Amino acid sequence: MDIVPTVFLTGAEQSFWQDHGDEVSAAITIAVTILIAILVDRLVIGRGVRAAERFGESGVSRAAHTRLRVVRRLVFVTILVIGIAVALSQFDQIKRLATAILASSAVLGLVIGLAARQTLGNMIAGIMLAISQPIRIGDRVTFEETTGRVADITLSYTYIDPSDGRLVVVPNESIVSGTVFNHSTGDRAAPITVNAWVPAGADIDRAQEALKGAGADWVSVAEWTTEGVRLEVKVDADRDRTRVGDEEAALRGRALSALQHAGVLAEPSG
């Protein structure tokens, strides 16, 4: 039995394999891992999405699409990490290093936890966003000073497109711990409501008539100060509306134009 390897391998081949066998095995393992990750992503998960879209009445919902996007990336990364770990285990030096590391795993875990706290926090927050769905891909949101559509949600970052040529990249941990206004959810039958400020000495009746002429269903005085009067402008909403934030912006524009044309507000010069 001892002469079997010599039947198939020459002396040079045996020497090459002895010197570089670990590297070759590791490279093969990584290549196979990448292939498996791609196959799982494209053939299993991707085919499942296409099947759901084909048999569903209205395709995959945005909530399911958001969860699936995060899960696909999580599965892909998990397969790669496992494959790289198996590839590294081909080297005796790394095995000995791993044994030493495991002996002091508590210290290592503390060091890694402190060093990667933000990265791990973003990943955990990404999973929380995929499960709880406070925002979804396609929603129109306001975060801090930015308002735009959610373009993508990855394991670490949320991408918001404000439609002005920029792409705002926000860490998921900031999204989870901060305050986000989602203009695409809530009671869709609720009236579209905006505020319109007029000077304190303005003719309120004239302002109300102008706003109703611009399409408002209700106009009421919501607040009065020495600096001005806040009018609350409401319009009945379509129950099936999907662009809540855009409708509010359009109503503000109509209200401003109506107040300017009525002489309640001064028109811009030039």
ABEGO torsion letter per residue (X at the ends): XAAAAAAABBAAAAAAAAAAAAAAAAAAAAAAAAAAAAAAAAAAAAAAAAAAAAABAAEBBAAAAAAAAAAAAAAAAAAAAAAAAAAAAABAAAAAAAAAAAAAAAAAAAAAAAAAAAAAAAAAAAAAAAAAGABBBGBBBBBEABBBBBABBBAABBBBBAGAGBBBBBBAAAAAABBBBBAABEBAABBBBBBBBBBAABBAAAAAAAAAAAGBABBBBABBBAAEBBBBBBBBBBAABABAAAAAAAAAAAAAAAAAAAGABBBBBX
